[in-house]
Structures are given as structure tokens and as C-alpha cells.
Amino acid sequence: MIRLHHVHKEFRSRQGTLQALDDVNLFIRRGEFVTIMGPSGSGKSTLLSIIGLLNSPSGGRLEIEGMDTYHLAERQKTRLRAEKFGFVFQFPSLVNTLTIRENVLLPIMLAGQARRTDWERADRLLEQVGLKEHANRRSHELSGGEQRRVALARALINNPDVILADEPTGALDEETADRILRLLHEYNGQGKTILIVTHDPDIAAYGDHTIRIHRGRIQNEQSAGGDQSATGQAD
């Protein structure tokens, strides 16, 4: 479903060039639950942003369902991103002037007018994350953990095929973190592909396998059973 061929990513500044990703080859099958681990600055978030078409590689190819995304116009990437991906960022980035329900509906509202069925789906998602009773409140009235759950509901509103989550449980209490992981696991059971960036080995254990990245290069992949394998860097 998602394939990276010899992808590298450079960031340039006055201080020089930073190699964020270095010759990454990766294949993610439909319906997999994949966790990505590595030290800070290793390229985890950059990898996630490239897979989600939020960033473009400096070289190499990204294929989504067999389609090479290199020659897509920005408008086409935006449409593909809206249709295929749901994003849960480390910081919720909710809009304070909107209600919680409106924040969940924001991706649909930006694309056009929300229908009655969309409002009903937003309420069902808020119920799933345990926040339906807060639907008409503003985001600044919620705790950090509650805001993170709103962000998860927002990521699911378009029923995306792929959910990309960057440290979705960071700095959360155990109960809230467990609720988010159980919901992601439930969606994975429905055939959705899940990719999570995390530092926590307990969270990594939720996945079918873990990708370990260091200094922009994938070191190995480890299955849920503990087996390790090379990542096909010679692809």
C-alpha cells in the first residue's frame, strides 16, 4: 500500500545541511499496525510527514497504492491527503473559537459544507473518545488529555484508510493513553493502517512490528513476536 524507494530528506540552513532521512526503503501493507521508534532527532517525525504528504522527499520515491506521488501537483496531494490520511499530531492544535464538535468536523468544513450525517458521525466519534457531553464546549475548557482525544476524533472524521499518529499519548495519564490506544487498535481491526511514532516500548508492543530508525536510517524491523529482520535497504 505504501512504499518508499531510496528516500532521503535534507533540510538546509545557515548552519549547513541536515540529513534527516538517508536512503530509506520501506513497504507498509494495508491493515498493518506499525510503530516507529528512535531517539530524538532520528528522523521519525520526518518519515511520518513524508508518508502523509505533508513534506516532500529531497530524493527517492513515495508510492501510495502503486501511484508515484513525485509528479503530483500540490492540489492533487492535498486531495489525496484528505481522502486517505488522518493525522494525530503531538500537539492537538484545536481552534479555540470553535466548539469541540466543530473542531472534529473541521476537515469536512474546510472541504465544503458538513451534512447531517457528518454531524452525526462527529457525535459518535466524540462518544467513542468519551467526550460527547463536552460537544458544545470550547477547546480551552478541556484538559490536555481531553484535547488530544478531540484531535483523535478529528483524525477519524473522514474515515481515512491510514492514521498517522506522532506521539499520540505523550504526557498523558495512563487511563487516557490506554483509551486512545484501544480506539486505534479497534480501527486497525476494521482494516485501517496505523502508523505511530513513539518513544514508549509498551506502546510499540501494540503494533504488528516496530521500525527502528537512527540518524535517518532504518536499522531493523521487529515483529510483535520479537523477530528482527533487515529492512531491505538494497531494494
C-alpha positions in Angstrom: 0.0 0.0 0.0 2.8 2.5 1.0 6.3 2.1 -0.4 9.3 4.2 -0.1 12.2 3.8 -2.5 15.6 5.2 -1.5 14.0 8.2 0.1 16.2 10.8 1.6 15.4 14.2 3.1 17.7 17.2 3.6 17.0 20.4 5.5 19.3 23.4 4.7 20.0 26.3 6.9 22.8 28.9 7.5 24.4 26.3 9.7 24.6 23.8 6.9 22.7 20.8 5.7 20.9 18.3 7.9 20.3 14.8 6.6 17.0 13.9 8.2 16.4 10.7 6.2 19.1 8.7 4.5 18.3 6.1 1.8 15.1 4.8 3.4 13.4 1.8 1.8 10.1 0.7 3.4 6.9 -1.2 2.5 3.8 -0.9 4.6 0.9 -3.3 3.9 -2.7 -2.4 4.1 -4.1 -3.0 7.5 -0.8 -3.1 9.4 -0.3 -1.5 12.8 3.3 -0.2 12.6 5.2 1.7 15.3 8.3 3.8 14.7 10.9 4.2 17.4 14.2 6.0 17.7 16.0 8.7 19.7 15.1 12.4 19.4 16.2 13.8 16.1 16.5 10.4 14.4 14.0 11.2 11.6 10.8 9.6 13.0 8.5 12.6 12.5 10.1 13.5 9.2 9.4 10.0 8.0 5.7 10.2 9.1 5.3 13.6 7.4 6.6 12.4 4.1 4.4 9.3 4.2 1.4 11.6 4.9 2.3 14.0 2.0 2.9 16.9 4.4 6.5 17.1 3.3 8.3 16.1 0.1 11.5 14.0 -0.1 14.7 15.5 -1.4 15.2 12.4 -3.4 13.7 8.9 -3.9 10.1 7.9 -4.4 7.0 7.6 -2.4 4.2 5.3 -3.8 0.7 5.1 -2.4 -1.4 2.2 -3.7 1.0 1.9 -6.6 0.8 5.6 -7.5 4.1 7.5 -7.7 3.4 10.8 -5.8 6.5 12.6 -7.2 4.8 14.3 -10.1 1.5 15.1 -8.3 0.6 18.8 -8.2 0.1 20.3 -4.7 -3.7 20.3 -5.3 -3.6 16.6 -6.1 -1.6 15.9 -3.0 -4.0 17.9 -0.9 -6.9 15.9 -2.2 -5.1 12.5 -1.7 -4.1 13.5 1.8 -7.7 14.4 2.7 -9.1 11.2 1.3 -6.5 8.7 2.6 -5.0 10.0 5.8 -6.0 11.0 9.3 -3.4 12.9 11.4 -2.9 12.9 15.1 -0.1 15.3 16.0 1.8 15.6 19.2 0.0 18.9 19.9 -3.7 18.9 19.3 -3.8 22.3 17.5 -7.5 22.9 18.1 -9.3 26.1 17.1 -10.4 27.9 20.3 -13.2 29.8 18.6 -14.9 26.6 17.5 -16.9 24.1 19.6 -15.4 20.7 20.2 -17.9 19.2 17.7 -16.9 21.8 15.1 -13.2 21.0 15.7 -13.9 17.4 15.0 -15.8 18.4 11.8 -13.1 20.9 10.7 -11.6 18.7 7.9 -15.0 18.4 6.3 -15.9 22.0 6.9 -12.7 23.1 5.1 -13.6 20.9 2.1 -17.2 22.1 1.9 -20.4 22.1 3.9 -20.9 19.4 6.5 -24.0 17.3 6.1 -26.3 15.9 8.8 -24.6 12.5 8.6 -21.3 14.2 9.2 -22.6 15.9 12.4 -24.0 12.5 13.5 -20.6 10.8 12.8 -18.8 13.6 14.8 -21.1 12.9 17.8 -20.4 9.1 17.5 -16.7 9.7 17.5 -16.9 12.0 20.5 -18.8 9.3 22.3 -16.1 6.8 21.4 -13.4 9.0 22.9 -15.6 9.7 26.0 -16.3 13.4 25.3 -19.9 13.6 23.8 -21.1 15.5 26.8 -18.5 18.2 26.0 -19.5 18.6 22.3 -20.6 22.3 22.7 -17.7 23.4 24.9 -14.6 25.3 23.6 -11.2 23.6 23.4 -9.6 25.8 26.0 -12.1 24.5 28.6 -10.7 21.0 28.2 -7.6 19.3 29.8 -4.6 18.4 27.6 -5.7 14.8 27.5 -9.2 15.7 26.5 -7.9 17.9 23.7 -5.8 15.0 22.5 -8.9 12.8 22.3 -10.7 15.5 20.3 -7.8 15.6 17.9 -8.1 11.8 17.5 -11.8 12.1 16.7 -11.0 14.8 14.2 -8.4 12.5 12.5 -11.1 9.8 12.1 -13.9 12.0 10.8 -13.2 11.3 7.2 -12.9 7.5 7.8 -9.3 7.5 6.5 -7.5 4.4 5.3 -4.3 5.4 7.1 -4.0 7.0 10.5 -0.6 8.7 11.2 0.0 9.5 14.9 3.0 11.4 16.2 3.5 10.6 20.0 -0.3 10.5 20.4 -0.1 9.5 24.1 2.9 11.7 25.1 2.5 13.3 28.6 -0.9 11.7 29.1 -2.1 9.8 32.1 -2.3 6.1 31.8 -6.1 5.8 31.5 -6.3 8.4 28.7 -3.3 6.9 26.9 -4.9 3.4 27.1 -8.3 4.8 25.8 -6.5 6.3 22.7 -4.5 3.1 22.0 -7.6 0.9 22.4 -9.5 3.1 19.9 -6.6 2.9 17.4 -6.4 -0.8 17.8 -10.2 -1.1 17.2 -9.8 0.9 13.9 -6.9 -1.3 13.0 -9.3 -4.3 13.4 -11.5 -2.7 10.8 -8.7 -2.9 8.3 -7.2 0.6 8.8 -3.5 1.1 8.6 -2.0 2.6 11.7 1.5 4.2 12.0 2.6 5.6 15.4 5.7 7.4 16.3 6.6 6.7 19.9 9.4 6.5 22.5 7.5 4.1 24.7 8.2 0.3 24.2 4.9 -0.5 25.8 3.1 1.4 23.1 5.3 -0.2 20.5 4.1 -3.6 21.7 0.6 -2.7 20.3 1.9 -2.9 16.8 2.4 -5.8 14.3 6.0 -4.7 14.0 8.3 -1.9 15.0 10.6 0.1 12.8 13.7 1.4 14.5 15.4 4.4 13.0 18.7 6.1 13.9 20.3 9.1 12.3 17.9 9.0 9.4 18.5 5.3 8.5 16.2 2.4 9.3 18.2 -0.1 11.4 15.8 -3.0 11.6 12.2 -4.1 11.9 11.0 -6.1 14.8 7.7 -8.1 14.7 5.4 -8.3 17.7 6.9 -11.8 18.4 10.3 -10.2 18.7 11.8 -11.4 15.4 14.1 -9.0 13.7 14.8 -8.6 10.0 16.7 -6.2 7.7 14.5 -3.6 6.1 15.6 -4.1 2.5 18.0 -1.2 2.2 19.2 -2.8 -1.0 15.8 -2.6 -2.6 
